[in-house]
């Protein structure tokens, strides 16, 4: 095995993951590694957990190089959103710098915490989150996000929206594999301060794919001229069930029409899009956000949803059954993890090939295999 940078506590798990994944990498396969929800300054610095997160950052890059992956996806919520603006930008820079030598493109999606807008106790009493109370001085806006992170780690793969080179929604093409990864941002909205101090709403208060992205998805990202391609929908939250977007049915309706070769109509936005003759498909959505390992097969929409858990070890105070009760997933779990052991890691190796999606877990969790031969163009 080639010499790679990997922490000693991960060696056995690393070798086992490589042994499972490498034989599945072929000329026709597409492989993306996924990690999400680092929340790197959680609890005022996250010093107890930060080393474990950075070990995972090293491990995912080592895995990508060793098995010959095509890309790394970061599923959002790199920040927790309660830092000073300077602190948030410092941490975002540290994270970006840690991926500068990655062997493959690193493609981030933006999460609801990534605008640094979770300031509910900075200058008022109480601890109840208020999306209308964040001082605008704390915000990490779209341009800062793209300049600091996306354009530094994507290796030129990110194709931003026409007329907006700093769009936080974009696509990345892998021509040799006929695969396009489409990145949506449900927290893409103007940061406005009517009183000159507090923003009118932070990400958690917005939480929907905006109209301009819906039009872009229909007219640009879901390219009807891509013959025999497979697209991957990438977003922070799932397109079904617990923790999703306010207008998820509208977004999922587009993918359903596309995959089922139907005419898509959106009277609200005056969109009529003919997908009846397309030969591409979107068989897969990848996401984070829930902090659970979850999967959902959406047969009517012809999509397989795969959600990775959180890169941070600490659990929510809510019980696991309570979280899962909101989800109605085919599979959902939050696996026991111990900092300083390989179980602290939460990384998925996703390999699509010939109608099959293999998910191999590096760290605590299980491997899974999905037959999506009815969905894919392989």
GIMOUR-V397508 format. One record per residue. N is the residue number from 0. PSI is psi in whole degrees, -180 to 180 (* if undefined). Layout:
n: (N & N)
psi: (PSI & PSI)
This chain:
n: (0 & 1 & 2 & 3 & 4 & 5 & 6 & 7 & 8 & 9 & 10 & 11 & 12 & 13 & 14 & 15 & 16 & 17 & 18 & 19 & 20 & 21 & 22 & 23 & 24 & 25 & 26 & 27 & 28 & 29 & 30 & 31 & 32 & 33 & 34 & 35 & 36 & 37 & 38 & 39 & 40 & 41 & 42 & 43 & 44 & 45 & 46 & 47 & 48 & 49 & 50 & 51 & 52 & 53 & 54 & 55 & 56 & 57 & 58 & 59 & 60 & 61 & 62 & 63 & 64 & 65 & 66 & 67 & 68 & 69 & 70 & 71 & 72 & 73 & 74 & 75 & 76 & 77 & 78 & 79 & 80 & 81 & 82 & 83 & 84 & 85 & 86 & 87 & 88 & 89 & 90 & 91 & 92 & 93 & 94 & 95 & 96 & 97 & 98 & 99 & 100 & 101 & 102 & 103 & 104 & 105 & 106 & 107 & 108 & 109 & 110 & 111 & 112 & 113 & 114 & 115 & 116 & 117 & 118 & 119 & 120 & 121 & 122 & 123 & 124 & 125 & 126 & 127 & 128 & 129 & 130 & 131 & 132 & 133 & 134 & 135 & 136 & 137 & 138 & 139 & 140 & 141 & 142 & 143 & 144 & 145 & 146 & 147 & 148 & 149 & 150 & 151 & 152 & 153 & 154 & 155 & 156 & 157 & 158 & 159 & 160 & 161 & 162 & 163 & 164 & 165 & 166 & 167 & 168 & 169 & 170 & 171 & 172 & 173 & 174 & 175 & 176 & 177 & 178 & 179 & 180 & 181 & 182 & 183 & 184 & 185 & 186 & 187 & 188 & 189 & 190 & 191 & 192 & 193 & 194 & 195 & 196 & 197 & 198 & 199 & 200 & 201 & 202 & 203 & 204 & 205 & 206 & 207 & 208 & 209 & 210 & 211 & 212 & 213 & 214 & 215 & 216 & 217 & 218 & 219 & 220 & 221 & 222 & 223 & 224 & 225 & 226 & 227 & 228 & 229 & 230 & 231 & 232 & 233 & 234 & 235 & 236 & 237 & 238 & 239 & 240 & 241 & 242 & 243 & 244 & 245 & 246 & 247 & 248 & 249 & 250 & 251 & 252 & 253 & 254 & 255 & 256 & 257 & 258 & 259 & 260 & 261 & 262 & 263 & 264 & 265 & 266 & 267 & 268 & 269 & 270 & 271 & 272 & 273 & 274 & 275 & 276 & 277 & 278 & 279 & 280 & 281 & 282 & 283 & 284 & 285 & 286 & 287 & 288 & 289 & 290 & 291 & 292 & 293 & 294 & 295 & 296 & 297 & 298 & 299 & 300 & 301 & 302 & 303 & 304 & 305 & 306 & 307 & 308 & 309 & 310 & 311 & 312 & 313 & 314 & 315 & 316 & 317 & 318 & 319 & 320 & 321 & 322 & 323 & 324 & 325 & 326 & 327 & 328 & 329 & 330 & 331 & 332 & 333 & 334 & 335 & 336 & 337 & 338 & 339 & 340 & 341 & 342 & 343 & 344 & 345 & 346 & 347 & 348 & 349 & 350 & 351 & 352 & 353 & 354 & 355 & 356 & 357 & 358 & 359 & 360 & 361 & 362 & 363 & 364 & 365 & 366 & 367 & 368 & 369 & 370 & 371 & 372 & 373 & 374 & 375 & 376 & 377)
psi: (139 & 152 & 125 & 161 & 111 & 134 & 142 & -32 & -15 & -6 & -51 & -43 & -38 & -50 & -38 & -41 & -44 & -42 & -37 & -40 & -40 & -41 & -18 & -9 & 117 & -179 & -24 & -9 & 158 & 129 & 125 & 137 & 137 & 130 & 158 & 165 & 59 & -37 & 56 & -18 & 23 & 139 & 43 & 46 & -25 & 31 & -38 & -29 & -22 & -43 & -39 & -38 & -45 & -30 & -38 & -36 & -43 & -42 & -40 & -33 & -40 & -43 & -45 & -44 & -38 & -39 & -8 & 45 & 167 & -30 & 162 & 133 & 132 & 121 & 11 & 172 & 51 & -42 & 159 & -28 & 14 & 16 & 170 & 163 & -43 & -41 & -42 & -45 & -36 & -47 & -38 & -39 & -42 & -44 & -46 & -43 & -33 & -17 & 7 & -27 & 19 & 143 & -9 & 165 & 139 & 122 & 107 & 145 & 150 & 133 & 173 & -17 & -10 & -7 & 4 & 36 & 21 & 48 & 86 & -5 & 15 & -43 & 31 & 155 & 163 & 164 & 15 & 128 & 134 & 109 & -5 & 15 & 2 & 125 & 135 & -22 & -19 & -15 & 135 & 104 & -177 & -45 & -40 & -41 & -47 & -47 & -43 & -34 & -67 & -55 & -12 & -20 & -10 & -5 & 37 & 8 & -26 & 121 & 104 & 172 & 145 & 132 & 0 & 80 & -7 & 23 & 139 & 0 & 140 & 174 & 161 & 125 & 142 & 87 & -41 & -24 & -3 & 50 & 135 & 128 & 125 & 122 & 119 & 151 & 106 & 9 & 28 & 99 & 161 & 137 & 103 & 138 & 99 & -31 & 4 & 0 & -57 & 142 & 151 & -33 & 145 & 180 & -43 & -27 & -18 & -75 & 50 & 149 & 118 & 164 & -39 & -30 & -35 & -42 & -42 & -41 & -45 & -44 & -24 & -59 & -45 & 73 & 114 & -10 & -6 & 102 & 120 & 16 & 161 & 129 & 149 & 122 & 126 & 126 & 167 & -45 & 160 & 160 & 10 & 148 & -153 & 134 & 17 & -171 & 158 & -36 & 36 & -33 & -34 & -44 & -46 & -30 & -33 & -49 & -37 & -45 & -41 & -50 & -27 & 7 & 54 & 168 & 130 & 129 & 133 & 97 & -34 & -40 & 5 & 45 & 129 & 116 & 126 & 107 & 14 & -21 & 12 & 152 & 1 & 167 & 158 & 84 & -6 & 138 & 135 & 141 & 173 & -123 & -49 & -18 & 15 & 153 & 113 & 150 & 151 & 126 & 121 & 82 & -42 & -35 & -6 & 51 & 144 & 126 & 130 & 121 & 126 & 155 & -154 & 142 & -19 & 148 & -33 & 145 & 159 & 154 & -23 & 152 & 154 & -45 & -37 & -42 & -46 & -29 & -26 & -12 & -40 & 46 & 161 & -37 & 135 & 134 & 153 & 103 & 143 & 136 & 147 & 121 & 140 & 3 & 172 & -20 & -12 & -21 & 148 & 79 & 135 & 135 & 114 & 123 & 118 & 134 & 127 & 51 & 9 & 138 & 119 & 134 & 115 & 124 & 126 & 113 & -158 & 130 & -170 & 157 & 150 & 157 & 133 & 128 & 109 & 33 & -25 & -13 & -31 & 160 & 2 & *)
